[in-house]
Amino acid sequence: MFDRLKFPVFFGFVLFITGFLGLKVFSYFTHSELPDIMLTGIKKDGYVAGEVSVAINSNNGYKIDLISVFLDGDHVDVDGSRNIGKKVFNLPFKIDTVDLSDGKHTLNVAIIDSSRNKNRNEETIEFIVDNSDLKAAFLNQEYKVAQGHTIHAKVQTNKRVEKLDVQFLEKKYKFYPESEYANIYECFIPVDCDLNAGEYLLNARLKDFVGNEMSLASRVDIQEYNFPRQKGFIVDREKLEEEKEVSMSNKILEDAIEKWLQDSPNKKLWSGRFEMPIDVKRVTTYFGEVRTTPEKGHYLHKAVDILNSPKSVVWASQAGRIIIKDRFLLTGNTIVIDHGVGVFTIYCHLEDFADVEIGDMLKKGNKIGRLGMTGYANGYHLHWELRVNNVAVNPFQWVQKTF
């Protein structure tokens, strides 16, 4: 006899099965979402060496049927890549790069689900094989440079490197590619006026993109430079009081330069030699002169003071970007230009500014202002300063030599 009490349960089960199968059939015919692909163990434009462990990861709304892998257009036989039958999976495989040539290669992965639409997605990445040993050398085994000048160090490598820096005394300096595709790296190392003459070492460390490392060393002969002396000058006290009313502290300028140094581009914005920023009639103070003034006492003047007619044009000595434009107590109307790789030029005591703003990219020779005597000055002149990694060096060296 038919049990009426069990009928609703049986009927519900039938409805559930029918509904479940209906959803499965509906999903089979209507699913249109592309399969998900995520590759681990290898990255776009990444460097690899030796045997590389790669994995294909996927998390999908429908079961995957087939995965195809191609390396440089050739099919790669990956175990478990057919009839997967899962929505979520991790499929590992290996690529032995030893038999591949150094340079760019292409990996293509295609995934097809098992729905009626056979939804297909693919991922193609280029990667770089590097199985060669790392080799490098300083172009000069010894550098000779005077106190207050710049060491222009160069290292040649057999390939592109991920990291190359050099330690000189207590500081580290970064090398930059000489040009976009060159394997010559250059570094600008400032030698402070106060550094004693003598022999020193440059100690460089290199690391390529697959983890190989090596060290290099080169000698530096710091030669004594006979800095001249001057008696100094006096600025009228009334003028100093007026400057205090309209100017900011020079500590603000120094703090800003230190901040901007961290953001200096990792490439040179200039080419060729630097030029004098005015038509020079006379040099009144050479770089490194020992000066004594009532307000500042005994100090080294780490810039050059140059003269032309009052209010004559001052221009950018090289291409770069304006990072500071303001008035400060000691330097008056001041402009600072970033030329890239931590090289800044500073133009002080300007009468006024040209129509330029912070952030403007300048070409060599663009007008930035007029020669003046604002700030701590007792006559019309331009205080022109060049800093490398925030150490003042002789700008005349940069005018006479191409860096």
N, C-alpha and C positions, 0 to 999 in steps of 0.2 A: 504494500500500500504506500502510495506517495506521501512523503512526510512534508506536510505544508510548512512546518517550522523551518526546515532546511532550505526551502525554495528561495526565500529572499537572499540567503547567503550565497547560494549557488548562482542565482541570477546576478547578484552584485559582482561575483568573481568573473562571470562571463563578460559583464559590461566592462570590468577593469581590464581584462585581457584584450577585449575588442578595442577598447580605447587606447591601450598601450600599443597594440600592434598598429592601430590607425595612426597614432602619433609617429611611430617609427617609419611607417610607409610615407606619411606626410613629410616627415623630415628628410627622408631619402630623396624624394622628388623635388623638394623645395629648398634644401639647404644651399646657400650661395656665399657664405662667408669664406674668404680666402684662408688657407691654412697659415698658421703662425710659424715663423722660422727665427731661431736665435742660435748663432754660432758662438761657441766659446773655445778658447785656446788659440785663436787667430783673430787678428783685427785688421780692419781696413787700413791700408798703407803701413801696416805693422811689419817689423823685421823679425825673421825667424832663422834658425840654424839647426842642423842635425835633424833628429826625428821629432816631429811635432805632434802632440796629442790634441786632437780636435774632437768636439762633440756637437751634434745637432740636437737642440732642445726644441720642444713644441708643446703647446697647450691649446687644444682646439675644441670646437663645438661638435665636430663629427670625426669619426674614426679615419685614420690615415691609411691609405692603401700602399703607396709607393714613394720611395725617395730615390732621386737620381743625383749622383755627384760627379762633377767633371773638373779635371785639373788641366788648365790650358787647352780645353776642348776635348781632352781624352777622358773616356769613362773610367771612373774609379770604382772598383768592386768593393762595396762596403757590406760586411756581414749584417744580416737582419734588416736590409733596406727594402725588402719586398714583403707584401702581405703582413704589414705591421699590425693592423687591427686594433690600434689603441688611439685614444684621443690625446693622452699625455705620455711622453716618452723622452728618453735621453739615449741617443745613438752615438757611441764613441767610435772613432777610427783614427788612424795614424797616417801622417804624410812624412815620408822620408825625403828630406830636401838635399841629401848628399849628392844624388844624381842629377839634381836640377842646377841649372846655371845660376850664378849670382845675378840678381836683378829682379825685375817685376814679374809676377806670375798671377794667374787668375784662377780663383776657385768659384765654381758655380754649383749651387744646391737648389734642386727643385723638389717640391712636395705636392703630391696629388692625393686628395681624399677619396673615400670609397662611395660617395653619394652619387646619385644619378647624374649630376652635373659635372662630376670629376673636377671639382674646383682645384685650381693649380696656382701655386705661388713659388717664386724663386728669389734667391739672394745671390748676388755676385759681388765678390770683393777682390780687390787687388792687394797683394802682399809682396814683400820684398825678401828674397833669400840672400843671406850673407854668411857664407861659410869660410870666408877668407880671414887670415890672421890680421890683427891690427898692427900697422906700421906707421911710424911718424918720426919727424926730426925737426928741430929748430933750423930755420934757414941760415941763421948766424949762430955760431958757437960762442961768440962773445959780442957784447954790445958796449960801445963806448958813448957815454953821454955826460954832459956837464950838469952840475947842480942846478936845480930849477928848470930842467928840460924834460922832455918826454921820451920814454923808451918805446919804440915802435917794434914790438916783437912779432915774429911770424913763425907759424908751424905748418909744415906740409904733411898731409896724411895720404894714405892710399885709398881712403874712402870717407864718406861722410861720417861724422861722429855725433853722438848724442850730447856729450859733455866734454868741455875742454877749458880748464882754467889754470891759472898760474899763481903761485904765492911769491910775493916779493916783500921781504921783511915780515911784518905781521898781518899784511892784507892779502886778500885774494882778488884777482881780476879775471874777468871772463873774456875768452876769445870769441870772435865773431867771424863768419865766413867772409872772405875778401870780396866775393861776388856770389850770385845766387847759385851757380853750379860749380864753383871752384872748390878744390880740396886744399886750399890754402886758407888758414885761419890767422887773423891778426888781432893784436891786443895793444891798447894804449895805456902805458903805465907811467904815472906822474912821479917825478923825482923832486921831493920838496927841497926848497932852498936850504933848509936847516940840516939836511942829511950830510953827514961827514963823507968826504971823498974817500974812495977805497974800493976794494973788490967785494962784490955781493953775488948771490946766486938767484936765478930764476928757476923755480921748481914747478914743473907743469904736470898735471894729471889728466889723462884721457880715458874716455869710456865710449865704446861704440854702441850701436843700437841692440846688439845681442849680448851685451854684458862683458865683452873683453876689455881689459884695462891695461894701461901701461904708464910709465913715468918718464919724464924727460928733464934734463937740466942744461942750463946755459949760464955763462958767466956775464956779469955786468961790471964794467969799470966806470965808476962814478968819478968824474974828473972835477977838480977844484975850479970854481969860477970866481973871478975877482970882482965881487959886487962893489960898485962905487958907493961913496958916501955923500950926503948933502946935509946942509945945515937945517933944512926944514923951512917952515913958514908959519905965519900967524894969521888966523882968520879972525876978523873983527867980531868981538863978543856980541855986539848988537845984531850982526847977521846970524850968528848961531841961535840967538833967542828967537829971531823971526822964523828960522828954519824949524825950530821945535814946535811952532804953532801950526805948521802946515805939513809936517812930515811924520812918518812912522819910524819906530825904532829899527835899526839895522839888524837886530836880532830876528825880527819878523822876516826880513829878507833872507837871512841865513837859514832859518827854519824852513822857509818855502823852497829854497834851492835844494836842501837836503831831501825834502819830500819829493820834489820833481825828479830828482836823480833816480829814485826807484821806478819812475814811469818812463824813463828815457828809452826810445825805441832800440831794439836789438839789431839795428843796422845803421850804417852811415847814411845820413841825409845829404851829404855833400860829396862833391867830386873835385879833384884838383886842389890847388893851393888856396889857403885863406888870403884875403886881401886886407890892406890897411883900410879902416872904416872912414877915413877922411883923407883929403889931400894934405899930407903932412908937410908943414913948413919947418917945424922944429920939434925935437923930442926934449921935453923938459925934465922928465924923470924916467930913467931906464928901469927895466925889471930888476927887482932885488936890491934897489938902492937902500942903504941904511939911512933912515930918516928920524929926526927928532922934532917933535912939536909939543907945545905946552899942553894940549888936550890929550894927545895919544901917547906921549912919551917917546921912548926909543923903540923902533920897530922896522921891519923890512917892508918895503913897498912892493907888493907882489902883483904888480900890473905895470903898464906903461902910461905915462901922461904925454899926450901929443897935442900940438897946436895947429890951428889954422885961424882964419878970420873969425871974429865973434859971430855967432849965429849961422855959421856955414853948415852945409848939409852933412849929416852923419848917416852912413848906410851900413847895411848888414855885411859883415866880412865874409860870410858864406851862407849857403842855403840852410834853412832850419825853421823851427817853429817857435813863435813867441810864447814864453811860459810865464813871464813876469813883466808887468808894466805898471810902475807906481812911483811914488815919491818917498824917499827915506832920508833920515837926518844926515847921515854922513855922505851918502852917494847921490843925494838929490834925485832928480828925475832919472829913473833907471829902467833900462830894458835888458832882459835876459833872454837869450836865444838858445834853444836846445838843438844841437846839430846831430843828435843820435849817439849811441854807444857811450853816453855819459860825458860828452864833450859840450861845454857851455861857453858862450861868450857873453860878457857883461859890459854894458855901455852906461857910463855914469856922468852926472852933472849936466844932463841935457837941458837946453833952454826950454824946449817943449817937445811934444811927441808929434810924429807924422800921423796920418790917418791909418793907424794900424791898431789891432786889438789882440788880446791874449787868444791864442789858438790859431792865429793866422800863419800860414806857411809862406815863408819868404824865399826869394831867390837872392843869390849873391848880388849885392849892389842896390837892393831895394832901400828906399829912404825910410829911416826909422825916427828921425828927429833932427834937431839943430844943436850945434855946439854951444854949450852954456857954462854957467858957473853956479848952478844950484847945489845945495848941500854944503859939505865941508870943503869949500874951495875959495880961494882969494883972487882968482882970475879965470878968464875963459880958457877952457881946455877940455879934452876928452880923456877920462880915465878908462882905459880899455883893458879888460881882464879876460884871460882864457883859463878855464878850469877843466881838468880831466879827473873824473870821479871825485869832484869837489876839492881837488888840490890845485892851487894856482900854479901855472907854469908859464914860461916865457912865450908870449904870443908871437914874438918875432921869429922863433924857430918854425912856427906853423906857416908863417908868410914865406920863409925862405926854402922850405922843404915840403914836398907833397906827401901827405899822410893818407 
